[in-house]
Amino acid sequence: MNFAWNEDQLALHEHALSFARDLDFSKISAGEFPMEAWQSLGEFGYYGLPVDSRYSPCGSGFDILTTVKILEGLGQGCADTGILFAGAAHTFACVMPIYEHGSETLKHELLPALTSGEKIAANAISEAEAGSDIGKLTTKATREGDYYIINGAKSYVTNGSVADYFVLYATTNPKFGYLGQTAFVVPADLPGIEVGKSYKKLGLDSAQLNQVFFDEVKVHKDYVLGSEGQGARIFAASMDWERCCLFALFIGVMQNDLERCIEFANTRKQGDKTISKFQAVSHRIADMEVRLQSARLLLYFAAWQKSQDVDNTKAVASSKLAISEAFVQSGIDAIRIHGAAGYLQESGIDSSIRDALGSVLFSGTSDIQRELICNRLGLL
Ligand SMILES: Cc1cc2nc3c(=O)[nH]c(=O)nc-3n(C[C@H](O)[C@H](O)[C@H](O)COP(=O)(O)OP(=O)(O)OC[C@H]3O[C@@H](n4cnc5c(N)ncnc54)[C@H](O)[C@@H]3O)c2cc1C
């Protein structure tokens, strides 16, 4: 077993890290979508990392492990995890389903502008009564000639207010449960679409989260991803991407927090000793390191399995669960180590715990990851 990254992967990681460190958020007010940073990330190539260059000049066609390594660098270097989260929701829950399940025409039509970041996409599946269990979506799509008429409301849509397209899941045949759902690309400027106000959230401030309403929205059949009835399968595949790649960002954030904690512990003095000499502090940092490295190795294993032709459900769920729970625990530890200084917004260390609490909810809650693991262990 070889754990070494090759020279290209290491260089790409370094490039991502230094690019992300240079992004400037000083002129952005709280809760604002940083459009300039979004565009810079597009120029960097964020939104096309795994997409073949056949479909877009911004597609790099990287394998998933290389993609993960680049995302770690972005997460480690970027002062605003919210914009990276918005970019990951766009790339892994929208660009990838279009890339993997869209028709050739649709891919050539949409992917150039989506991978450059000129256009923004948002994934719309969750509803007021369908969060963890998406078996009964009340949003309906009814076929009329060459069109589908879409009616319904989606409750938590990342990028909702800035979206040019929605990757939307709707019920086309209520009798068939999961097999009666279909995935659509819905242009956001179609008549009948209304976007609610951006929610005020606990963390990931700059990512916009909205309700979106669809009232008699007429979508051409060519905008179906895969075929009618394949929606649940397409969504599951997009969650595999999201659970690996989006969560690689948080490995980077935890790495940054760990390095800051080590530096702080080695310089902050109480009495005549640095606090690193107190076992309570140094052991807490050792625990952060072990938690981070275990989650990171689970991620690399999940990403490797995803690149193989094997069932990766348990590996991907384990990795998502380990990363998000480690992120919460390490977010708390980082504040404890910094004392009151860590509780101040100006420290920047406070944002990790706020961002981390969202990570145990989206892309399937921790409980749902445990259910997936139990299922593969033969317990359910
Ligand atoms: C920051 C953020 C961004 C998001 N972005 C998007 C987006 O872009 N697009 C989108 O469609 N959605 C998005 N969501 C919604 C997210 O996917 C849902 O919040 C998530 O699936 C959970 O659904 P829910 O909130 O309705 O909670 P519920 O499903 O009602 O769950 C409530 C509690 O019950 C537990 N629970 C529920 N069912 C089970 C079960 N079967 N077994 C064990 N425990 C269970 C849950 O773990 C949780 O603790 C986002 C959410 C957040 C917080």
The ligand as an ORCA input file, in Angstrom:
! r2SCAN-3c Opt
* xyz 0 1
  C     -26.428     24.669      5.342
  C     -27.397     23.739      4.661
  C     -27.396     23.652      3.278
  C     -28.310     22.834      2.623
  N     -28.317     22.811      1.245
  C     -29.239     22.075      0.600
  C     -29.334     22.118     -0.843
  O     -28.529     22.782     -1.515
  N     -30.333     21.421     -1.437
  C     -31.231     20.674     -0.746
  O     -32.106     20.075     -1.357
  N     -31.167     20.601      0.619
  C     -30.198     21.283      1.305
  N     -30.147     21.245      2.688
  C     -31.125     20.453      3.427
  C     -30.522     19.179      4.008
  O     -30.239     18.255      3.008
  C     -31.533     18.653      5.036
  O     -31.540     19.588      6.095
  C     -31.192     17.273      5.559
  O     -31.385     16.314      4.552
  C     -32.041     16.911      6.784
  O     -33.414     17.126      6.543
  P     -34.291     17.969      7.582
  O     -33.567     19.222      7.884
  O     -35.660     18.051      7.045
  O     -34.281     17.103      8.926
  P     -35.176     15.797      9.238
  O     -35.045     14.820      8.137
  O     -36.540     16.202      9.653
  O     -34.401     15.224     10.500
  C     -34.571     15.712     11.820
  C     -33.796     14.799     12.765
  O     -34.308     13.448     12.687
  C     -33.275     12.543     12.322
  N     -33.813     11.541     11.389
  C     -34.676     11.747     10.354
  N     -34.909     10.600      9.702
  C     -34.175      9.653     10.315
  C     -33.969      8.246     10.103
  N     -34.574      7.584      9.102
  N     -33.137      7.590     10.931
  C     -32.505      8.228     11.944
  N     -32.653      9.543     12.197
  C     -33.473     10.245     11.395
  C     -32.228     13.408     11.613
  O     -30.937     12.815     11.660
  C     -32.305     14.694     12.410
  O     -31.560     14.580     13.583
  C     -29.221     22.036      3.370
  C     -29.194     22.100      4.774
  C     -28.295     22.929      5.416
  C     -28.283     22.977      6.913
*
